[in-house]
């Protein structure tokens, strides 16, 4: 097949598989001979503390206001830019690119730990106050109890809101200033770093937390149970693997894998163990960190493959350039992709998740922000997907006052 035909071949997706490997063998271990000790700049850590503490106080109430935090945001961006610029430039002196990409995750870990600790401290304070009020028989016990209930119910919503605001500032720096520096000193192989540092999956305490699904992905389960996603994902993988044999889709989790892996993992944030139901047991990686991705895990590649209108628009020109036989083959490929999408739609309908997935995906683009301030996102999604009536929406609004 010549290069021109490859360009027009629907299934010739560039970079179908992508592997990431970081060696941290050159980094010295700390006093426990396991962790790698990292010192962040005092300016950056101080700005994170101030901003996170302020944001938690602002959003951990039923009806948060719109505050102007631009000054603190600017300070965080400035200190992050300074910190990362100094780190990346060390590739010219005492660090290699792998080590730099590993060390920069310290900023992400620090933010996530501090935000969660601050929120947990707030809950502990309310719990202590509740105990004191009950012991004294205070009339404030009921209000304090309601405050405790609200904080626990909205735990992940608060985490998501605060982390989203902080990491959005880091993302702005990455896109506007650091991308050029990364390309110059680290090269193409390390472009994944920025996306990994600011992954929205990090924003909540659970991978299936409703605030995360509603704001970043799609609402595939009202209960938010991991098993719902795992079951649905298996069926989706099977469907696409059978219908598009040209492109391999390795399963997220290998069910035939019976080996027992002995691990010694310090998982302080709980991320590895949260991911195990989806990905299988985490391996012990003391010096080499590896990860691989296939085309099905890249939204841009999936979107490109199933851009049926774009493929169809090029058919006539394709026939003139490559002849009837190639045109007929490509036309058949487009029909097969169309049937695959229809089968995918039927699968979602059979699982009764199609309407809510569509509703949760599009509602942020069309809903008035004022409405979203007064109605829970889950309630809006349930209404738009036809699962509840207008009366239920009104009831939820009245119940919030």
N, C-alpha and C positions, 0 to 999 in steps of 0.2 A: 504493500500500500504506500503510495507516495505521500509527501508531506501535505499537499493540497487536499487530498482525500481525507487525511487524518483530521484536518481542521474542520471539515464538514461532517465527520462521522460523529453521530450523536453520543456514542458511548466511549469515545476517546476523550475522557476527562483528564486534564492535566493534574498531576500530583494526586493520583487516586489514593495512595497510601502515604502516610507521613509519620516518621519516627522521630522522637526526641530523646536525646541521651546526654546527660550531664555527669561528668566525672568530678567528684569532690575529693579525690584522693590527695590532692595537693594541699588541702586545707588542714590546719592543725586542730586536733580535738581539744576540748576544754578540760577542766579539772576532773570531770567524771569520766574522761576518756571515751565519751560517746557523743555528746552535744558539741556543736561548734559555737563558741562564744562570739557574739557580735555586739559591738557598741554603736548605737545610733547617735546622731548628733543631738545635743541637748535642745537645740532650737526646734528641731523637727518633733521630737518627743513631747516637748512642752506645748507646742501648737496643737498636736493631736489631743493631748489631755484637756486643754482648755476648750477646744471645739467640741469634742465628744461629750464632755460634761455638760456643756451648754445645750447641745442638741438633745440629749436625753431629757433634760428638764423641760425642754420646749415641746417635744413630741409625746411624752409619756402622760398625756392628758386626753380625755375623750374628744375634745374639739380644739386641736392645736391651731394657733394663729400663724400667720405668715410673717416671719421675723426677717429682718435685714441682717444677715451674718456675713455680708460681703467683706468686711475688714478681716475677720478671722479666716475666711476662705482664702483671701489673698496671701495672708501670712503662711498658711499651710502650703499653698502652691509654691511660694517662693522658697521655703525651707526644703520642700521635697525636691525641687529642681536643683538646688545647691547640693543636697545630699547625693542624689543620683548622678549628677554630673561628675562630682569628685570620684564616686565609686567606679563609674564607667571608664574614666580617664586612667584608672589604675591598671588598665590592660597594658599600658605603656611601661609600667614599672614592675609591680610585684604580683599581679594577678592575671590568670588567663580568663578567657571568655566564659568558660564553664563555671568557674568559681564566682565570677561576677553575677551571672544569672542566678546562681543559687543564693548568694548573699543578699540579693535585693528582696527576696521573699521575707526577710526579717521585717521590712516595713509593713507588709501585709499582715504578718502574724501579730506584730505589735498592736496595730489598729484593732484587729478582730478581738484580741484578748482584752484590751483595755475597755472597749465598748461593752463587751459582754460582762466583764467584772463590774463596771459601773452600774449597769442595769441590775445585776444580781445584788449589788450592795443596796440599791434603792429598794428592792423587794425585801431584803433582810431588815432594813430600817422600818418599813411599814409593818412587817411581821412583828418586830419587837414592840412597836408602838401599839399594835393591836393587842398583844399579850398584856401590856401595861394597862390599857384601857379596860380590858376585861377583868383584870385583877382588882381594879379600883371601882368596877361597876360604872364606868363613865358612859355617858350618853353618846360619846363620840365613837364608841366601839362599832356601831353599825356602819357608820360612814367609813371608818378605817377598814372594816371587813370588805365593804364594797370596793374600796380602792385596791385592796389586795387581789380581789377576784378579777378586777379589770386589768391589772398589770399582768397577771398570769395568763389571762385569756388573750391579751394582745402582745405577749412577749416577743413573738417572731415579727409582728408588724412593727414594733418599736425598733428591734434590731435591724430589720430591713431598711426602715426609713433613715436611721442614723448612719448605717454603713453606706447606704446608697449616696447620701449627701457627701460623705467624706471621700469615698472612692471616685465620685464624679469629678472632684477637684483634681485627684491624681490622674484620672483619665485625660482631663483637659491638658495637663502638663505633658503627658505622654504624647498626645496627638500634635500639640502645637510646638513644643520645643525639644523634647527628648527623642522623638523619632529620628530626627536628623543625626543626632549624636550617636544613637544606637546603630544606625546604618553605617556610619563612618568608622566606628571603632569595634563593633561586634559582628557586623555583616548579616547577610540574608538568613543564615541558619538560626539566628536568635530572635527573629521577628515574633515568635510565639510568646516571648517573655511578657510583653505588655498585656496581652490578652489574659495570660495566666495570672498576672498580678491583680487584675481587676475583673475577675470572674464573678458574676452575680450569684453563682452557686454558693459563694462564701458568705453571703449576707445574712443568712438565717441559721438557726440552730438545727434545722432539719431540711433535708433535700426536698421533701414533699410539703414543706410549709406553704399554706395557702397564699400569703402575701408574695412569696417568691414566684409561685406559679401564675398568679393573676397579673403580676406586674411585668414579668420577664418572659414567660413561656405561654403555656395554654393550660386551661383547667381540665385535666383529664380525669379527675376524681374529686367528688365533693368531700369525701372522707379524708383525702390526702394520705392514704395508706400506700406504703412502698410497694406492696404486693400487687396493687392495682396497675401500677406502671410496669412492673416486671412482667406481669402476665400479658398486658397489651403490647409491650415492646417485642416479646417473643413472637407474637402473632404477626406483627408488622414486619419483623425481620424475615420470617418465613414467607410471607406474601411476596415481598420484593425479591427475595432470593430465587423463588420459583419462576417469577415472571421476567426478571432481568438477569439472565444467566451470564451475560457478558461482564457484569460487575459483581465481584464477590462482596458479600456482606458478612464478615465474621461476627458471631454473636458477642454481645457485651460480656456475657458470662458463659463459660464453657461448662455445660452441665455434665459432660463426660469426664471432666477432670477430677480424678479421685485422689490425687496426690495430697499429702499432708505437708504443709509448709511450716517449718519452725521459725517463728518470728520473734524478734526482740525490738518492738517498735514503741517509741515514746510518742504517743498520739495525744498531745495535750489539748488540741482543739477538737478531737474526736472525728476529724474528717475522714481518715482512712477507714475507721470502723463503720462510719455512716455509709460509706460507699461500698462496703463489702456485699450487702444484699444485691447490689446492681452489678458489681464487677468481679466478685469472688474475693477470696482471701488475699490480703495484701502481702507481698513478699518482703523479706528483710533486705533492704538495699542500703548497705553501709557505705559504699563508695561510689556506686553507679546508679543514677536515677534514670529510669527509662519509661517511655510511654509511646504507644503507637496509635494512630488514628486512620480510619479508612474513609473513603469518599462519603459514606452515608452519615458520617459525623461532622461533615462540613455543610452548614446550611446553604452557603453560596453555591456549592457544587450541586446540591440537590435541586436548588431553585433553577440553576442553569439547565440541568438535565430535563426538567419538567416544564420548561418554558415552551409549551406546545405552540402558542401563537407565533413566537419568533421562529421556531423550526419550520412551521407551515409557510410563513411568509418567504422563506428562502428556497422553497421547493422548486419553483419555476426556474429560478436562476441556476439552481443546482442541476436541473435536467439539461439546460443548454450547455453547461460546462462539462458534465461527466456522462451524459447520455441517459437513455431510457432505463437501462438495467440498474444503474446506481440510484437513479431517481425512484424507481419502483421499490428498491430495498429500503431507502430512507423513508418513503411514504409508509411502508409496512412498519418500520420502527416507530414512527410517530403514532400510528394506530395502536401499536402495542403499549406505548406509554399512556395513551388515552385510556385504554382498557385497565391498565394498572391503577391509574388514579381512581377510576370508577370502583374498582375492587377495594381499594383502600377506603373510599367513602362508605361503601357497604359494610366494611369491617367496623368502622367507627360507629356507624348507625346501629349495628347489631350489638355493640357494647354500650349503646346509649350515651355516647360521649361527643358525637359530632357537633351537635348544636351548642353545647357548652364550650367546646374547644374554639369554635368560630366566634362565639360571643365574647369570650375572654380575650381572644386575640385582637379583635377589632374595637372593643368598646373604648379603649384609651384614645383612639384616634377621633372618635365622634362625640364622646360625652362632654358636656359642659363641666369644667372644673368645679363650679359651684355645686353641682349635683353630687359630684364625687366626694365633696367635703361632708355632706350630710347623710349619705347612704353608704353602707358597707359595700365594698367591691363584690363580695360574694353574693350579696342580695341582688345587686345590679346584674351580675352574670346569670343568676338563677332566673331573673325576670326576662332578660333578653333571650335566653334559651328556652323559654316557655315552661319552666318548671314551677313558677309561682305566679300569682295574680297581682294586679295593681294594688289590691287591698293589703296584701302581705308587705308590699314595698312601703305603703303608707303607714302600716303598723310599725314597721322597723324604724321609720323616721320619728314617729310619735314616741316610740319607746326610748329613743336616744335623748329626748329632752327631759 
